[in-house]
Amino acid sequence: MTAKDAIGLYKLFDQHGIKIWIDGGWGVDALLGHQTRKHDDLDVAVHHSNLPALCQLLEDRGYHSVPSGGSWGCNFVLGDDRGDRIDLHSFELDTSGENTFGVAYRAEHLTGVGMIEGYQVRCVAPDWMVKFHTGYPLDKNDFSDVKALCEKFEIEMPKEHQAYWDFLAENIIRSETLNDHHAIREIHGLAFGGPVEAKLVDGLRQSGDAIISLVAERDSRVIGHVLFSQLKAPMNALGLAPVAVHPSFQKQGVGLALIREGLAQAKEDGWMCVFVLGEPTYYARFGFRVENAKGYSSPYHGDHFMAVPFGDVPKAGEIVYPEPFKLLD
């Protein structure tokens, strides 16, 4: 969704008397006054009474329903054949500005004013835009968006965001190099109390299945490692395993940062889904859900087998892990 396309839709709705407010990534960039990154979609808040007319305008221009997890009558996605997407959020308010129906916007949320390519638009207010970027699995874009908004509008940064930037001030997350291999073996051996996971990492490198391999570094010392390997699946998918942190640096957010960075890279590189076998409570913070993996057959299928999709993916099929994973059997 280009800036020109976003403004074109905004003007179209205005011309037909349909008032919208921009949320999401374009809402952030409108508040900042410049585009910070590419946006796949345009998030729009609209009075529910205007929703049928808005949808008809979009249908006339080739937009159609796009399947999306969690869709319902007040929150769904329309898209065209070029790949542009509009994420619609409808609501109704009472005379005092309180929400009475639909997505839980209130009048105070919708007081922002921003600019897209020099054109003034209505959007979510900056303090609420920051608050909306908390309490769910966050990615690098979320952290960057909130940091930029807090700096521009002098808003206190939420604790989970401050912790992220504090961590990066002391640690580096980067791709592994050949010189890191010995430290990676040592970390896995210490973290798991044996050599099996270290051998798995070596085996996945040798088989060519290792796709994303990241280390955490502090004061020039490697203190953690995560690996994502290629799976045979109905979509382009990766498996997250193993991940380990040196015992001296555990419970300091190292594993969290490694997994979050790996997922961000997987999404940026065009992978459609990531699977993991682990503790659901821990991995839920990254967006992994057991229900996302229930339709797939795998030796690991069960209450601890989870997936996080990055878009619309097949809901069933076989998931085959690379040969080196037989070391764990």
C-alpha positions as CSV (number, residue, x, y, z in Angstrom):
1,M,0.0,0.0,0.0
2,T,1.8,3.1,-1.2
3,A,1.3,6.6,0.2
4,K,-0.4,7.6,-3.0
5,D,-2.8,4.7,-2.8
6,A,-3.5,5.4,0.9
7,I,-4.3,9.1,0.2
8,G,-6.3,8.1,-2.8
9,L,-8.6,5.9,-0.7
10,Y,-8.8,8.6,2.1
11,K,-10.0,11.2,-0.5
12,L,-12.4,8.8,-2.1
13,F,-14.1,8.1,1.2
14,D,-14.2,11.8,2.1
15,Q,-15.8,12.6,-1.3
16,H,-18.6,10.2,-0.5
17,G,-19.1,11.6,3.0
18,I,-17.5,8.7,4.8
19,K,-15.3,9.8,7.6
20,I,-12.4,7.5,8.5
21,W,-9.5,7.6,10.9
22,I,-6.2,5.9,10.1
23,D,-4.7,3.5,12.5
24,G,-1.8,1.0,12.4
25,G,1.5,1.6,10.5
26,W,0.2,4.3,8.3
27,G,-1.3,6.0,11.3
28,V,2.1,6.1,13.0
29,D,3.7,7.5,9.9
30,A,1.0,10.1,9.6
31,L,1.6,11.3,13.1
32,L,5.4,11.3,12.5
33,G,4.8,13.3,9.2
34,H,6.9,10.9,7.0
35,Q,6.9,7.3,5.9
36,T,9.3,5.2,7.9
37,R,8.8,1.8,6.2
38,K,6.7,-0.1,3.7
39,H,3.1,-0.9,4.8
40,D,1.3,-3.9,3.4
41,D,-2.1,-2.6,4.4
42,L,-4.1,0.5,5.5
43,D,-5.8,0.2,8.9
44,V,-9.1,2.2,8.9
45,A,-11.5,3.0,11.7
46,V,-15.0,3.9,10.5
47,H,-18.5,4.3,12.0
48,H,-20.3,1.0,11.5
49,S,-23.2,2.9,9.9
50,N,-20.9,3.9,7.1
51,L,-19.4,0.4,6.6
52,P,-21.8,-0.9,3.9
53,A,-21.2,2.2,1.7
54,L,-17.4,2.0,2.2
55,C,-17.3,-1.6,1.3
56,Q,-19.4,-1.0,-1.8
57,L,-16.9,1.7,-2.9
58,L,-14.1,-0.7,-2.5
59,E,-15.9,-3.6,-4.2
60,D,-16.5,-1.3,-7.2
61,R,-12.7,-0.9,-7.4
62,G,-11.9,-4.6,-7.3
63,Y,-11.6,-5.2,-3.6
64,H,-12.8,-8.5,-2.2
65,S,-12.8,-10.3,1.1
66,V,-9.5,-11.7,2.3
67,P,-9.5,-14.5,4.9
68,S,-7.8,-13.4,8.1
69,G,-7.6,-14.9,11.5
70,G,-10.0,-13.5,14.0
71,S,-12.2,-11.7,11.4
72,W,-15.7,-10.8,12.5
73,G,-18.4,-8.3,11.4
74,C,-16.6,-5.3,12.7
75,N,-13.0,-6.3,11.9
76,F,-12.1,-7.8,8.6
77,V,-9.8,-7.4,5.6
78,L,-10.5,-6.5,2.0
79,G,-7.9,-6.7,-0.7
80,D,-7.4,-6.2,-4.5
81,D,-5.5,-8.3,-7.0
82,R,-2.4,-6.1,-6.7
83,G,-2.0,-7.2,-3.1
84,D,-3.2,-4.0,-1.4
85,R,-5.1,-4.7,1.8
86,I,-7.5,-2.6,3.9
87,D,-8.0,-3.7,7.5
88,L,-11.4,-2.4,8.5
89,H,-12.4,-1.6,12.1
90,S,-16.0,-0.4,12.6
91,F,-17.5,1.0,15.8
92,E,-20.3,3.2,17.1
93,L,-20.2,5.8,19.9
94,D,-22.8,7.4,22.1
95,T,-23.3,11.1,22.6
96,S,-20.6,11.2,25.3
97,G,-18.1,9.6,23.1
98,E,-18.1,6.1,24.7
99,N,-18.1,3.0,22.7
100,T,-21.5,1.2,22.3
101,F,-20.7,-1.3,19.5
102,G,-17.9,-2.9,17.5
103,V,-14.2,-2.4,17.9
104,A,-13.5,-0.6,21.2
105,Y,-12.6,2.8,20.0
106,R,-13.7,5.9,22.0
107,A,-13.9,9.5,20.9
108,E,-10.7,10.4,22.7
109,H,-8.8,7.8,20.7
110,L,-9.7,9.5,17.4
111,T,-8.4,13.0,17.9
112,G,-5.1,12.6,16.1
113,V,-4.1,14.7,13.0
114,G,-1.3,13.6,10.7
115,M,0.2,14.1,7.3
116,I,0.7,11.6,4.5
117,E,2.7,13.1,1.5
118,G,1.6,16.6,2.6
119,Y,-2.1,15.7,2.9
120,Q,-3.7,16.1,6.3
121,V,-5.5,13.1,7.6
122,R,-7.5,12.1,10.7
123,C,-5.8,9.4,12.8
124,V,-5.5,7.8,16.2
125,A,-4.1,10.2,18.8
126,P,-0.4,9.7,19.5
127,D,-0.8,8.8,23.2
128,W,-3.3,6.2,22.4
129,M,-1.3,4.9,19.4
130,V,1.5,4.2,22.0
131,K,-0.9,2.5,24.4
132,F,-2.3,0.4,21.5
133,H,1.2,-0.9,20.9
134,T,1.4,-2.9,24.2
135,G,0.0,-6.1,25.6
136,Y,0.4,-8.3,22.5
137,P,3.3,-10.1,20.7
138,L,5.5,-7.1,19.6
139,D,7.9,-7.1,16.7
140,K,10.7,-4.7,15.7
141,N,8.4,-2.4,13.9
142,D,6.2,-2.0,17.0
143,F,9.3,-1.1,19.1
144,S,10.6,1.4,16.5
145,D,7.1,3.0,16.0
146,V,6.6,3.5,19.7
147,K,10.1,4.9,20.2
148,A,9.6,7.4,17.4
149,L,6.2,8.5,18.8
150,C,7.5,8.9,22.3
151,E,10.4,11.0,21.2
152,K,8.3,13.3,19.0
153,F,5.4,13.8,21.3
154,E,7.3,13.5,24.6
155,I,5.3,10.5,25.8
156,E,6.6,8.2,28.6
157,M,7.7,4.9,27.0
158,P,5.8,1.8,28.2
159,K,7.9,-0.5,30.4
160,E,8.0,-3.4,27.9
161,H,9.3,-1.1,25.2
162,Q,11.9,0.5,27.5
163,A,13.1,-3.0,28.5
164,Y,13.7,-3.8,24.8
165,W,15.8,-0.7,24.2
166,D,17.7,-1.1,27.4
167,F,18.5,-4.7,26.3
168,L,19.8,-3.5,23.0
169,A,22.0,-0.9,24.6
170,E,23.9,-3.7,26.3
171,N,23.7,-6.6,23.8
172,I,24.0,-7.2,20.1
173,I,21.8,-9.7,18.2
174,R,23.5,-10.7,14.9
175,S,23.9,-13.6,12.5
176,E,26.4,-16.2,13.5
177,T,29.8,-16.5,11.9
178,L,32.2,-19.4,11.6
179,N,34.2,-18.0,14.6
180,D,31.1,-18.4,16.8
181,H,30.7,-22.1,16.3
182,H,32.8,-23.2,19.3
183,A,30.9,-20.8,21.7
184,I,27.6,-21.9,20.3
185,R,28.4,-25.6,21.1
186,E,29.5,-24.6,24.6
187,I,26.3,-22.7,25.3
188,H,24.1,-25.5,24.2
189,G,26.1,-28.0,26.1
190,L,25.8,-26.0,29.3
191,A,22.2,-25.0,28.8
192,F,20.9,-28.5,28.1
193,G,23.4,-30.5,30.2
194,G,24.7,-32.5,27.3
195,P,25.9,-32.5,23.7
196,V,22.7,-33.5,21.8
197,E,21.4,-29.9,21.0
198,A,24.9,-28.8,20.0
199,K,25.2,-31.8,17.6
200,L,21.7,-30.9,16.2
201,V,23.0,-27.4,15.4
202,D,26.1,-28.8,13.7
203,G,24.0,-31.4,11.8
204,L,21.5,-28.7,10.5
205,R,24.4,-26.6,9.2
206,Q,25.9,-29.6,7.5
207,S,22.6,-30.7,5.9
208,G,22.0,-27.2,4.6
209,D,18.7,-26.8,6.5
210,A,19.9,-24.1,8.9
211,I,18.3,-20.9,7.6
212,I,18.4,-18.3,10.4
213,S,21.1,-18.7,13.0
214,L,21.5,-15.8,15.4
215,V,23.7,-15.1,18.4
216,A,23.4,-12.7,21.3
217,E,26.7,-10.9,22.1
218,R,27.6,-8.9,25.2
219,D,31.0,-7.3,25.7
220,S,32.3,-9.3,22.7
221,R,31.2,-12.5,24.2
222,V,28.6,-14.8,22.7
223,I,26.0,-15.6,25.4
224,G,23.0,-17.0,23.5
225,H,22.0,-18.7,20.3
226,V,18.8,-19.6,18.3
227,L,18.4,-21.6,15.1
228,F,15.5,-21.7,12.6
229,S,15.6,-24.5,10.1
230,Q,13.7,-25.3,6.9
231,L,10.7,-27.7,7.1
232,K,8.9,-29.6,4.5
233,A,5.4,-28.2,4.8
234,P,2.4,-27.0,2.8
235,M,3.9,-23.5,2.9
236,N,7.3,-22.0,3.2
237,A,7.9,-22.8,6.9
238,L,10.6,-22.9,9.5
239,G,11.1,-24.7,12.7
240,L,12.4,-22.9,15.8
241,A,14.9,-25.1,17.6
242,P,17.1,-25.1,19.5
243,V,17.5,-21.9,21.5
244,A,19.9,-21.6,24.4
245,V,21.4,-19.0,26.7
246,H,24.6,-19.4,28.8
247,P,23.5,-20.2,32.4
248,S,25.3,-17.1,33.7
249,F,23.0,-14.9,31.5
250,Q,19.6,-16.6,31.8
251,K,16.5,-14.8,32.9
252,Q,17.8,-11.5,31.5
253,G,15.7,-11.4,28.3
254,V,18.4,-12.9,26.0
255,G,16.3,-15.8,24.8
256,L,13.3,-13.4,24.3
257,A,15.4,-11.1,22.2
258,L,16.9,-13.9,20.1
259,I,13.5,-15.4,19.3
260,R,11.9,-12.1,18.6
261,E,14.7,-11.1,16.2
262,G,14.6,-14.5,14.5
263,L,10.8,-14.3,13.9
264,A,11.2,-10.7,12.5
265,Q,13.9,-11.9,10.1
266,A,11.8,-14.9,9.0
267,K,8.8,-12.6,8.3
268,E,11.0,-10.1,6.4
269,D,12.5,-12.9,4.3
270,G,9.1,-14.1,3.2
271,W,8.7,-17.2,5.3
272,M,5.0,-17.9,5.9
273,C,4.9,-19.8,9.2
274,V,7.2,-20.9,12.0
275,F,6.6,-24.0,14.2
276,V,8.0,-24.8,17.6
277,L,7.7,-27.5,20.2
278,G,7.8,-25.9,23.7
279,E,5.9,-24.5,26.6
280,P,2.8,-22.7,25.4
281,T,2.8,-20.1,28.2
282,Y,6.3,-19.0,27.2
283,Y,5.9,-19.0,23.4
284,A,2.5,-17.3,23.5
285,R,4.3,-14.0,24.0
286,F,5.7,-14.3,20.5
287,G,2.3,-15.2,18.9
288,F,2.7,-19.0,18.9
289,R,-0.6,-20.8,19.5
290,V,-1.3,-24.6,19.9
291,E,-4.6,-24.1,17.9
292,N,-2.5,-22.8,14.9
293,A,-0.8,-26.2,14.6
294,K,-3.7,-28.5,15.3
295,G,-4.5,-29.2,11.7
296,Y,-1.0,-30.5,10.8
297,S,0.4,-33.9,11.1
298,S,3.9,-34.2,12.7
299,P,5.8,-36.5,15.1
300,Y,5.6,-33.5,17.5
301,H,1.9,-33.0,17.2
302,G,0.2,-32.4,20.6
303,D,-0.4,-29.9,23.4
304,H,3.1,-28.4,23.0
305,F,3.3,-28.1,19.2
306,M,2.6,-24.6,18.1
307,A,2.8,-22.3,15.1
308,V,2.8,-18.6,14.3
309,P,1.6,-17.8,10.8
310,F,2.6,-14.5,9.1
311,G,-0.4,-14.4,6.8
312,D,-2.9,-16.7,5.2
313,V,-1.6,-20.3,5.1
314,P,-3.0,-23.7,4.5
315,K,-4.6,-25.0,7.7
316,A,-3.6,-28.7,7.3
317,G,-0.9,-30.9,5.9
318,E,2.3,-32.7,6.9
319,I,5.2,-31.0,8.7
320,V,8.5,-32.8,8.2
321,Y,11.5,-31.8,10.2
322,P,15.1,-32.2,8.7
323,E,16.9,-35.5,9.2
324,P,19.2,-34.2,12.0
325,F,16.2,-33.8,14.4
326,K,16.3,-37.6,14.7
327,L,19.1,-37.0,17.2
328,L,16.3,-35.8,19.6
329,D,14.3,-39.0,19.4
